[in-house]
Each structure stands twice: as structure tokens, then as C-alpha cells.
Amino acid sequence: MGGTVRAVSSNGEYAFTKPNRPAITLLAGLGVAGDVHAGVTVKHRSRILRDPTVPNLRQVHLIHEELFTEVAGAGFTVRPGDLGENITTTGVDLLGLPVGTLLHIGPTAVVEVTGLRNPCAQIDAFQPGLLKQVVHRDERGAVVRRAGIMGVVREGGEVRPDDDIRIELPAGPHRPLDMV
């Protein structure tokens, strides 16, 4: 069970998008070296305002490239890094993974999945109408979030495009992802 890294992105400044890089370095317990969201405690501005002492469960943002193909069908153009993700994947059902899944990425890095990204209105500022493509309600009225997942770095290492991703599911029972 696994997939592939398509692109890696980071940004040392607060901005919606993140430029693609030839490689990123994951730091255990912190996140992506040089990225504005790296740290032991929360780094997203809205969360800092609420409580800056909360543990950072959003050290690494991963998104599946297959989403870009889906939204292209509705007329949107999205490329790796555009939605602020650090790692763009292919071949992995990120949204179907349970909490606690370990993603072994490249030769040494390990990211533990903590939950779903909660998309915000900045997505519509990037491309009007895109937010409805990545968050909506299903036929039962439940909110469906499709803008990727978040994780924490358990083991550091360099990650590059074309690196393999190996999935290690946690012992059951599995807990479905919720927003973090």
C-alpha cells in the first residue's frame, strides 16, 4: 500500500500558496525546516489568537494530486503548492486514512496523520468558487472536507518529488479523520 510524492513545497512567510522546492527537510517534532508553520505549538495565525500553547497537530499539510484533476473538471486550475500544502501526493487515498496512520516518506521521514485540513475562505480569494469544490455537504447533510490532511513529523529526513510513500495503518479499531 503506498503512493508517490509529486511535489514538495514550503514558505518561510505567511502566504496562501507555497513555492515548489527540489526537496524539503522534515524535522522530528517540528515540521518542515524553514516553513512558517513549523513548531511544537500552533503556528496558524487564527489558532495562535485562540491559544498559542496548543500542540501543533498541523506541522505538515499533504494533499492528493487527484483533487487537482477533479476540480479541473469544474474549470479550476490548481497546481502543487497552490493550496498551501507541503507535500503533494499521488496514488494515496489520504482522506480515507485513519488517525494515527504513519506515512513513511522517502528514505527516512515518517509523518503521523492527525486529521483533516479545515479549508478556509482564503481558498475563494485564491480562485472564487473553489471553496465549494473542496468543502461541501453530502446527501445526509454531513460536511465533507477534501482539501488534504495534516500530520506531525515523527522521524525526520529529506523528502523529494518521486519519493515513495509507504502506509502503515495503526492497530484497530480505526478512528476516521476529523478536522484539526
C-alpha positions in Angstrom: 0.0 0.0 0.0 1.5 3.3 -1.0 2.0 6.1 -3.4 4.4 8.7 -4.6 5.4 12.2 -3.8 4.6 14.5 -6.8 5.9 17.8 -5.4 7.2 19.4 -2.2 6.6 23.0 -1.1 7.5 25.3 1.7 7.4 29.0 2.6 9.1 30.9 5.4 6.5 33.6 5.3 2.7 33.6 5.8 1.2 33.3 2.4 -1.6 31.2 1.0 0.5 29.4 -1.6 3.9 27.7 -1.1 6.6 27.6 -3.8 7.7 24.2 -5.0 11.2 23.1 -3.9 13.6 20.5 -5.2 13.5 19.0 -1.6 12.2 19.8 1.9 13.6 18.6 5.2 11.2 17.3 7.8 12.3 17.8 11.4 11.0 15.4 14.1 8.5 17.1 16.4 8.6 20.4 14.4 7.6 20.1 10.8 9.2 21.4 7.6 12.5 23.2 8.1 12.2 26.8 7.2 8.4 26.7 6.8 6.3 29.3 8.7 4.1 26.5 10.1 6.9 24.5 11.7 7.0 24.3 15.5 5.9 22.4 18.6 2.9 24.7 19.2 0.3 26.0 16.8 1.6 28.4 14.1 -1.6 29.1 12.1 -2.5 32.7 12.9 -6.1 32.1 13.8 -5.1 29.3 16.2 -2.4 31.4 17.8 -5.0 34.0 18.6 -7.2 31.4 20.4 -4.4 29.7 22.4 -0.7 29.8 21.4 0.2 27.0 23.8 -1.8 24.3 21.9 0.3 21.5 20.4 0.9 21.8 16.7 -1.0 18.9 15.0 -0.7 20.7 11.7 3.1 20.6 11.1 2.8 19.1 7.6 0.0 19.5 5.1 -0.4 16.8 2.5 -2.8 16.9 -0.4 -3.6 14.4 -3.2 -2.9 15.5 -6.7 -6.0 13.6 -7.8 -8.1 16.5 -6.3 -6.5 18.9 -8.9 -7.8 16.7 -11.7 -11.3 16.7 -10.1 -11.5 20.5 -9.7 -10.1 21.0 -13.2 -13.3 19.3 -14.4 -15.2 22.2 -12.9 -12.9 24.8 -14.5 -10.3 25.4 -11.8 -6.6 25.3 -12.3 -4.7 24.1 -9.2 -1.1 23.1 -9.1 1.2 21.7 -6.4 1.7 24.2 -3.6 -1.2 26.4 -4.7 -3.4 25.4 -1.7 -0.5 25.7 0.8 0.4 22.1 1.1 3.9 20.9 1.8 3.6 17.5 0.1 1.6 16.7 -2.9 0.9 13.0 -3.3 -0.4 10.6 -5.9 -1.8 7.2 -5.5 -2.7 7.5 -1.8 -6.3 7.8 -0.5 -5.3 10.5 2.0 -8.8 11.3 3.0 -9.6 7.6 3.7 -6.7 7.1 6.2 -7.4 6.8 9.9 -6.0 8.9 12.6 -2.6 7.7 13.6 -1.6 6.3 10.2 2.2 6.5 9.7 3.3 7.7 6.3 6.9 6.6 5.6 8.1 9.1 3.0 11.4 8.8 1.2 14.3 7.0 2.8 13.8 8.1 6.4 10.9 10.5 7.1 7.8 9.5 8.9 4.6 11.6 9.3 1.8 10.6 11.6 -1.6 11.6 10.3 -3.5 13.8 12.8 -6.6 14.9 10.9 -8.2 16.8 8.0 -7.4 20.3 6.9 -10.3 22.6 7.6 -10.4 24.8 4.4 -11.0 28.5 4.9 -12.3 31.4 2.9 -8.7 32.1 1.6 -9.4 29.4 -1.0 -12.1 31.6 -2.6 -9.7 34.5 -2.5 -7.3 32.3 -4.5 -9.9 31.3 -7.0 -13.6 32.3 -6.5 -15.9 29.3 -6.1 -13.0 26.8 -5.3 -14.0 26.5 -1.7 -17.3 24.8 -2.7 -15.3 22.3 -4.6 -13.2 21.3 -1.6 -15.8 21.5 1.2 -19.4 20.7 0.8 -22.3 18.7 2.4 -23.1 15.2 1.3 -26.7 13.9 0.8 -27.1 13.4 4.5 -26.0 16.9 5.3 -22.6 16.0 6.7 -19.7 18.3 5.9 -17.1 16.7 3.6 -13.7 18.3 3.6 -11.4 17.4 0.7 -8.5 19.9 1.0 -6.0 17.4 2.3 -4.7 16.1 5.6 -2.4 17.3 8.4 0.3 15.5 10.3 3.2 15.7 12.7 6.7 14.6 12.0 7.8 11.5 13.9 11.1 10.9 12.1 12.9 13.5 10.1 14.5 13.3 6.8 14.7 14.8 3.3 11.7 14.4 1.0 11.8 14.9 -2.8 9.5 14.5 -5.7 9.2 10.9 -6.9 10.0 9.6 -3.4 7.9 6.5 -2.4 5.2 6.7 0.3 4.6 3.6 2.4 1.4 3.5 4.5 1.4 1.9 8.0 -2.1 1.7 9.4 -2.5 1.9 13.2 -3.8 -1.0 15.3 -7.6 -1.1 15.2 -10.2 0.0 15.8 -9.5 2.8 13.3 -10.7 6.3 14.1 -11.8 8.3 11.0 -10.2 11.7 10.3 -11.8 14.8 11.7 -10.6 18.4 11.3 -7.6 19.5 13.3 
